[in-house]
Amino acid sequence: GQQVMQIPQYQHVQEGEDFTTYCNSSTTLSNIQWYKQRPGGHPVFLIQLVKSGEVKKQKRLTFQFGEAKKNSSLHITATQTTDVGTYFCAGSLWGYQKVTFGTGTKLQVIP
Amino acid sequence: EAGVAQSPRYKIIEKRQSVAFWCNPISGHATLYWYQQILGQGPKLLIQFQNNGVVDDSQLPKDRFSAERLKGVDSTLKIQPAKLEDSAVYLCASSSLGNGYTFGSGTRLTVV
């Protein structure tokens, strides 16, 4: 079955440092979504990427979809304590059905 | 707009008992999902509804789990009988086709 892996599993950074999480799928994806889950909370939708090589920005967050549509990355510039949480990618093989969530990257920001 | 409503927030039951969770999606969202999230893991899709029809239930343990979405709006997820390994957060989400999911706050189930 489809597998979506993320690295690293955990990341501790000093406040102000940059952070990147990588998402890799075993199969070509139709689209990829990114979610943030605060400790004790539920996943919150951040963004969706559909096109090969697509890059989208949201303030300090930059999302990229690979050319082969099998990988993606999320980069946070100058982390803040409010960025703490687990970041999940979620990919779909067919249209927008059967989205598989990745293993997640837990980000800890040290003030 | 109102979010996805779920109840109860917490539930503690003994193994072999039954339990039911309820979800009310965002108005107008045709697609509804139930996910199971075990501590430290990513959400795992249990079942996906499009209106009141099942699109995917391939990972639903059908010997003990059942779900329905009557009239294409509210949904219930039932576990009968529960096992210790069913302890998890059960998340309901809804979406309109082609958009990201909106998750409810979830039901934290503890089976003892």
Interface residues (C-beta under 8 A of the other chain):
Chain A: Q33 Y35 G41 H42 P43 V44 F45 L46 I47 Q48 F88 Y96 Q97 K98 V99 T100 F101 G102 T103 G104
Chain B: T31 Y35 Q41 G42 P43 K44 L45 Q48 V55 D56 L91 A93 S95 L97 G98 N99 G100 Y101 T102 F103 G104 S105 G106
